[in-house]
Structure formats: structure tokens, C-alpha cells
Amino acid sequence: MTTQALAEGTGKAFNTIPPGDFGLFEMINANVQEEPATSYDPELAGQLAAIGIVKGKPFNPDARMKKILADAAAIGNAAAVS
């Protein structure tokens, strides 16, 4: 039996567990691009900009940065479940 983390909100089920791989950063970028620029405080916006996630700009990390971010997501995911 598999366990799924689903939330029920206004009749629409969706997964609330973020990806544990590079997809996490793609998801964050999509959110940054969709939300108003003022949604993130300057400190967080600066941290995201340091890894290439900036409102209005394409997120296109090179292979080296993709590996770094994928490893970071995997480590964060492992830390969160342990």
C-alpha cells in the first residue's frame, strides 16, 4: 500500500509534497514568475537570485549548477524525513 500526501481544498485534490530533486527549483522558479515581485522579501529574493531565480528572467542553470541544485534538493529532502 502506498501512502500519498493529498490535501482536499475546495474540492480539488493536490499533492503537497515538493519534489526532492532539481524539479524543486523549477517549481520555485514557476512560483516566482507567477507571483507579484513583492511576494518575496528582499532577503529571500536575494538568495533565490544567487542561484539564478529572478522574477522576469529565465531560469537556465548550466549542467554544473543543475547537479549542485539536484544534490541540495536531495539532501534537504533526506534531512526533512529523517
C-alpha positions in Angstrom: 0.0 0.0 0.0 1.4 3.4 -1.0 0.8 6.5 1.1 0.1 9.7 -0.7 0.0 13.2 0.9 -3.0 14.8 -0.6 -4.9 17.8 0.6 -8.5 18.5 -0.1 -9.2 22.2 -0.7 -12.4 23.4 -2.4 -13.0 20.0 -3.9 -9.6 19.8 -5.7 -7.1 17.2 -4.5 -3.4 18.0 -5.0 0.0 16.7 -3.8 1.5 18.8 -1.1 5.0 17.2 -1.0 7.5 19.2 -3.0 9.9 17.4 -5.4 13.2 16.0 -3.9 15.2 16.7 -7.0 16.0 19.5 -9.4 12.3 19.9 -10.1 12.0 21.6 -6.7 13.9 24.6 -8.1 11.8 24.6 -11.3 8.7 24.7 -9.1 10.1 27.6 -7.1 11.0 29.5 -10.3 7.5 28.9 -11.6 6.1 30.4 -8.4 8.5 33.4 -8.5 7.4 34.1 -12.1 3.7 33.8 -11.4 3.5 35.9 -8.2 4.0 39.6 -7.8 7.6 40.8 -7.3 6.7 41.9 -3.8 5.7 38.4 -2.7 9.2 37.6 -1.6 11.0 39.7 0.9 14.4 41.1 -0.2 16.4 38.6 1.8 14.7 35.6 0.2 14.7 37.2 -3.3 18.5 37.7 -2.9 19.0 34.1 -2.0 17.0 33.0 -5.0 18.8 35.4 -7.3 22.1 33.9 -6.1 21.0 30.5 -7.7 19.6 32.2 -10.8 15.9 32.5 -9.9 14.8 36.1 -10.7 11.4 37.4 -11.5 11.2 38.2 -15.2 14.3 36.3 -16.2 14.7 32.8 -17.5 16.0 30.2 -15.1 18.6 28.3 -17.1 21.3 26.9 -15.0 24.2 25.1 -16.6 24.9 21.4 -16.1 27.2 22.0 -13.1 24.6 24.2 -11.3 21.8 21.7 -12.1 23.8 19.0 -10.3 24.5 21.2 -7.3 20.8 22.1 -7.0 19.7 18.5 -7.5 22.1 17.4 -4.8 20.9 20.2 -2.5 17.3 19.2 -3.0 18.1 15.5 -2.3 20.0 16.4 0.9 17.2 18.7 2.0 14.6 16.1 1.3 16.6 13.4 3.3 17.1 15.8 6.2 13.4 16.6 6.2 12.3 13.0 6.5 14.9 11.8 9.0 
